[in-house]
């Protein structure tokens, strides 16, 4: 398949390595940053410098391609999807932005090609897991989805390091959060719903953030009483972010907040991704709960391979598995594709999705 990957940043680099390594596709990578593209020089792909912010450039670049994998910032999702529609190629992205996903759904309504946004970790894999567990119940009560991309060694007051897009992080912290409460669809406030739990003897907190549910509110509407998604952090992070976003009113000045975080909070490659899904309900008249829990750790590199953060591994695996399953015919060939249309066993058996299967399963949760 002829694939164009847009974006050679933190996640794009890993996607490029995975897709080029399998040798099944003609891969082209485009980015504005020549230095980022230079880091891909050993891979069997074509790389080119292009202004990926320019819609006309995108349309020209996608002409004749069969698929585009969008690893650009979420603000470009609708622009790239529109260019894909006009170029007649399939579209995959990582966006967590609710408005962008709704716009892409409209683009896909009568399209002859496929549009599959939200192919990362959350939204993405977390929705695949939740939907799979939900299918095992006669009556659904609660579906709770918790995900954290955390530093393995927190040292600052926020107990947090930058592991992915700062813009995406702020977007999650500042926009309304879709949920289902007492059977009704609602918009919950970000940073609300604070809760605490422990896993493997480590204490965590979790609170509402935007976008992680993907399209599950639509899929499970009328079937579930409670459905929500929360980001997981170490205790203390929530209180400090409330100060920054609400008391100092930086949620109304995202550019300043972005500058502060980039200047003061270091990034890290030593991270851990935590996935924790609980589903409860009735099965054969008995009230039961099913739990799916994983921890995925960063890879230090070795044997000539690059070091990779856990968020790189999990996010890139999600979108590469989606592309792989699509080309194998395991997904619809056209229109809007929801993450929950992916069967969890198929995902975990996939050569890219196996990173979740091979991760450490958490045995005890308190």
C-alpha positions, 0 to 999 in steps of 0.5 A: 500500500502507498502510505504517506505519514505526516509528521516526524516528531516524537510519535511519528518517528516510531510509526515510521520505524514500525511501518517501514520495518515490515516491508509491505508498503511504499512509505513516504514521510513528510515534515517541516523539520529537516532535522527530524526527517534526517533521523530517519535516513537509515530506514527504507522509506522516502522522506521529504520536507513540506509545509504540512500546515498548507492545505494545498501542499497536503492535497498535492502530497496525497495525490496518488497515495492510498492512505495517509497516517496523520501524526501532526498536532490535533489542530491539523486533523480536520485539514488533513482529513479534508485533503485525504477526502479530496485526494481519495485516500484512506485516513488514520490519525491519533486525535483526541479532539472531540470537535475534530472527530465530529468533523471527520465523521461528517467528511466520511459520511458518503466517502468511498474511502475509510476514515479512522481517527483516534487510533492511539492509546486513549482514545484508541486501545482503551476503547477497544478494551472497554467495548470488548469487556462490555460485550460479555454482559447481559446488562451493563452497569458501569464502564470505567476507563483509566489511562496514565502516561507517567514518568517512571521516576517523578521528582518535581512538585507536579510529579509529572514529566512531558511524555507527549504533545503539550498542546494535546495535554492542555486540550485534554485538561481544558475541554468538556468531557463526554460521559454517561451518568445514570443512563444520560449523556452529559458533558462533565467538567475537566479536572472534576471527579477526582478519585484515588486508587492503588495498583501494584502498591503504588498510589494514583489519582484520576480525574476527568479529561477530554477525548479519551472515550472516543465514540463509546458514548454513541456506541453504548448509549441506551445500554450502560448506566455509567460510562466515563474516562479519567487520566491517571496521575500521581497524587498531588498533580491534580491540585497543582493543575487546578491552581494553574488552570483555574485560580491563575486562569491559564485555561483561558491563555493556553499559549502562556501555559504551553510556554510555562510547561515547555520551559519548566517541566522536563520531558522524559523517555523513562515513562510507564503507561498504565491501562486500567478498565473496569466493567460491571453488570449482570451476566446470567442474573449474577452481578459481576465485574471484569478488569483489564489492567496493564503496565507498559514500560519504556524500552532502553534500546540495545542491539542497534535499536533506539530507546523508546518511551512507553507512550511512543510504543503504545501510541504508535502500536495503536495506529500501525495495528489499525492500518494493518488490520484495515489492509487485511480486510478486518475493518470496513473498507469505507466510511467512518470507522470507530475504534470499537469496531476493532476486535480486541483478540485481533488487535492483540494478535496483530504484530504491532498490537502485541506490545500490549499483550506482551506487557506486564499484566497487573495481578492485584488491584486495590 
